[in-house]
C-alpha cells in the first residue's frame, strides 16, 4: 500500500554571524538551522507545501544534513526547487541549483513491478567550512489524505534556532493534530472561512544518537474532510476512514464463474470453517505471487479479484481482496484490515484517526466467542491464523462494511507460542575436545525464525547460521536436519545436528575445567514477554572425577518468573538441566527486563571444576 508522503530530508542553515557559531560544546554541532514551512489546503482538497530552510554547515559531518531529497509520483508534483550555497566570509555565491540540476531516481523495492514513486535529490559538497545553504521548495499534492508529520529537528547534532509551521485550510474541511513534546507556541487565526494554525519552536536542544525516539519533538497532522480522486471521505473517527476504504474497493470482489466453482469443489466435503480457510489460504499461497503495486490511487485501491486470478500476482491489497472473495464464494465472511506493518514498527496513535497504515491483512471472524483467524496474504509459508512478527500485537483498522473499528492483532505471548526445548548429548575426550548431538524443538514465534532460515538461506548459509547461533562457542556442525511444520496455526520446527567442539574443557595436571556453555538469554527472546525454555545436557566426562564445586539446585522464583538450574554427577555422567518459565506483564519496563536477563544468565555463568584421580577412580 502506498503511503502518500513527500520524503524530504532537507537540512539547511541560517545566515548566522561568524562570531555566533559555537566554538566548543560538550555535544558537537554540525549544522545550525532555521526553517519556515507553510501548508495550504484548497477547497478541492489539493495541497500546496512551501518550505524555506537556511542553515550553516560547520563541519564535513554537516554535509550529510544538507542532502536534499524531494519525492514525487502521480499524486505529488515538484513545482520548484532553488538551492544556493554561499561563503559566509565573502558573501559570494559558490553554487546555485534548481530542479533541473537535481538527480532523478526511482524509489522501489525488489518486489515492485508497478511503481511510480520517484525522487529528485541534490548533495551539497564543500571543502571549506562554515558554508551557508538556502533552499526553497514548492510541491503540490492532488490529495490531502496524507499530511506529513512536522519534525522540527531533522538530524542529530543539529542546532535548531527557529522552526515554524503554518497550516491554512477551509474551515469545513477541518484539521486534527497531536503535539508530542513541543516546547514552543501555537497560535490560530481566522480569515473569512479559512483557518490558519501556526506552531513555532525556538532554540531546541541538540539531539544525539542515544536519544530515545519517544522524546523527539513532532506534530502529527490529519485532515477531517479529505478526498483522493473522486472518492471523498471524513475522518472524524476511525469508522469514517474505514467507510471510505470500503467505498474505494467496492465492486472489486467478483470472481470468474469457473474459478468460483473450482473453489466450492475444493471444500465440498470439509466440515469446519477453519479447515475451509486453511485449504483456500494454502491454495492462494501456492498459486499467487506477491508484488508491490504503487500507482497513484492504486496505492490504496485494490486490483480486481478477477485480474489477480488472471495474472496470478497481486500486492497486499490485491491478494487480500482475492482471499476475501474466495472465502465469500464458499460462504465465509471476512474483513479487509489496515495495519502498520514491520518487525520494529511502532503502534499507531489510536487517539488520532488518520492514515497511519502501510499494509493490508485479512480478519476472519469465527463466531461463538472464538478468536478470529488472521491471514497474512502476502506470505507463501505462514500457516492460516499466524501473522508472525511483521504484524502481530498492534492496533489495526477492521473494515466490516458497516464502517469499521480498531482492534488488536494477537500478541502470541502465551507459552504455546514461545517454547524452546533442547536435548544435548556431549562426550568429552582426554584432550578436552568434545562431540555433541543436539535436538531442538521450537514452537510459535521461534519457529518463525527457523522458517525464514529454511526458506531463504541455502545449505551453506544455514550451517553457518546454526554454527553462529549455537550456545556452545566453537561448534563446528558436521551434519544437520531442519524441518518446519504446523499444527493448525501454530508453527513447529525441529532441528537436529551433530558436531565437534575443540577445547570444550581446559585441562590442568590436577583439574578439568568446564567453562559455561548454557545459552544466554537475550532481549530478542523476550520480545513477547513470555518464554518456556528447557535445556537438558547429558555430558560424558573422559574419566571418573570428583566434582569440586557442583552447586545445589539454583532457583529464581518471583511472580511470573521461575528459573531452575539442576546439576548432578554419577560416575562419568554429568547432568545439567535448566528450566526457564517467564510470563511477564505488558507494563514491564525495558530496564527491568534487561536486569532480569542479567540475573537469569548469572545462574549458569560459573565454571565447573573437576578433580582428577579421585578416590572413586583409585578404588576401581
Buried (B, 14 or more C-beta within 10 A) or exposed (E): BBBBBBBBBBBBBBBBEEEEBEEEEEEBBBBBBBBBBBBBBBEEBBBBBBBBBBBBBBBEBBBBBBBBBBBBBBBBEBEEBBBBBBBBEEEEEBBEBEBEEBEEEEBBEEBBEBBBBBBBBBEBEBEEBBBBBBBBBBBBBBBBBBBBEBEBBBBBBBBBBBBBBBBBBBEEBBBBBBBBEBEBEEEEEEEEEBBBBBBBBBEBEBBEEEEEEEEEBBBBBBBBBBBBBEBEBBBEBBBBBBBBBBEBBEEBBEBEEEBBEEBEEBBEEBEEBBBBBBBBBEBBBEEBEBBBBBBBBBBBBBBBBBBBBEEEBBBBBBBBBBBBBBBBBBEBBBBBBBBBBEEEBEEBBEEBBBBBBBBBBBBBBBEEEEEBBBBBBBBBBBBBBBBBBBBBBBBBBBBBEEBBBBEEBBBBBBBEBBBBBBBBBBBBEEEBBBBBBBBBBBBBBBBBBBBBBBEEBEEEEBBEBBBEEBBBEBBEBEEBEBEBEBEEBBBBBBBBBBBBBEEBBEBEEEBBBBBBBBBEBEEEBBBBBBBBBBBBBBBBBBBBBBBEEBEEEBEBEEEBBBBBBBBEBEEBEBEBBBBBBBBBEEEEEEEEBEEBBEEBBEBBEEEBBBBBEBEEBEEE
